[in-house]
Amino acid sequence: MDDEPDATTFDLVLKNIPIFLCNTAKHYLFIQEIINDLPRYLAGGIGGFTNC
């Protein structure tokens, strides 16, 4: 990044918060799958959540 030319790390998932909710790559992929399906569940209204 231009504002961090001496950084020795890389923000792979582009999260700008100090807490990361995943301990492993497997956990991250699981959470990402839930996030990817969220619009479909929300579009179904209350039934979208009960028919999971």
Buried (B, 14 or more C-beta within 10 A) or exposed (E): EEEEEEEEEEEEEEEEEEEEEBEEEEEBEEEEEEEEEEEEBEEEEEEBEEEE
